[in-house]
Amino acid sequence: MKNIIKELNYRELLYNSTNNLINFFKSKNNKFYFGIDPTYKSLHLGHLLGLSIINRFFNLGYNKYIILFGEATTLIKNKYNINKVKKNIKYLKKQIIYLSNNKNIKFINNILWYKKMLFLPFAKKILFINSINNFLKNKKINNMIVNNVSIKFTDFIYHILQGYDYLLLYKKFNCVLQIGGSDQWYNILTGIKLIKKNNKKESYGFTFPLLLNDKGIKFSKSNKNINNIWVSKKKTSVYDIYRYFINLSDITSIKYFKYFSTININNVKKIIIKHNNNKKKKIIQKYLINFFIKWIYNHDIYREIKKVMNILYKNKLTIIRNNIKLIKKYIKNINIKIKKTNYITIYEIININKDIFKSYKEYRNYIKNNGTIYINCKIIVNSIIYLNNLLYNKFLIIKKGKKDFYLLIIKFINNE
């Protein structure tokens, strides 16, 4: 039991916890739950940290748990369309089952009790023990006050409803532990307080850190300042996953490595030392690529993307040409239609497509800061791409800097 707490602490997964958390691990019959608000039809990388902890617990024998979908709380707080939310839940269920070691997960939707709930009994039983003073202790609410952000009544009721979820899961399914991201700590404490008040029983809670990118921004559907890594293959390609992790800083990579790796602590320590002794090899970044592509996709796809990247990094045009079909399958394809000509400029490509550069300004700044663009393994100057060396009369490999690759697919149209 102490070893579990020790491992969670070493991996920096134990952000907040109740003092009695160790008691939960005394019996493998104890049940826990993890809540997800179905605001979108796909999980993102931030969700995967919670699922990886659940898989870790499952492998240790703590296999009695519930995934709670917060349909009611999503509809109240975010004003989502009910049909859209229900569709989101269907997609999320499929992803969670696929990603989980346990294929017989119990899913619960909190709409089950809220659609039958009468307000007056709820208010009498729950609302009266939640004070505004306690509400103001919430860090998120404090930040809203400091930043002069309007606080709505839904912000107040939301944590009460989440606490009530914990109370009902305790009563109906004997759940005694809730786990969640660090931003859920106040909600978890509310649930523990309700259980203590209504049942005079002990319950537990712990939170793990929010997953942040190199810029310290958390993964979120609503955050426009980050390119999310989605579990959905339509939203995030294998190459997007590869590119994200290969470009990840050493500090963030080591943090992720501790969070997600399934190898024992002694081996984790050895690999970190080996990585730090030769950072150019990107040992940990490559471990993460291996881990996530195999987890989200499969072993065969990992082998293919590894082959593709080895080909591209060799910078040998003959090898690239012979493997163009495989490359096309994995790197970003940019389709453009142009009139028959001898050359095209980067500015014309930006005018048609915003994948390589979002604007002319971004491109100019990139070049001003000594950024490089390669076409079919050769560096270009003056923004001009000559079209006399198309691969199979329509393909060009564009390399931006050292790590970002694109396949330009050109279709010539009549000059008429």
Secondary structure by P-SEA (a helix, b strand, c coil): caaaaaaaaaaccccccccccccccccccbbbbcccccccccccaaaaaaaaaaaaaaaacccccccccaaaaaaacccccaaaaaaaaaaaaaaaaaaccccbbbbbbcccccccccaaaaaaccccccccccccccaaaaaaaaacccccccccaaaaaaaaaaaaaaaaccccbbbbcccaaaaaaaaaaaaaaccccccccccccccccccccccccccccccccccccccccaaaaaaaaaaccaaaaaaaaaacccccaaaaaaaaaaaaaccccaaaaaaaaaaaaaaaccaaaaaaaaaaaaaaaaccaaaaaaaaaaaaaccbbbbbbbcccccccaaaaaaccccccccaaaaaaaaaabbbbbcccccccccccccccccccbbbbbbccccbbbbbbbbbcccc
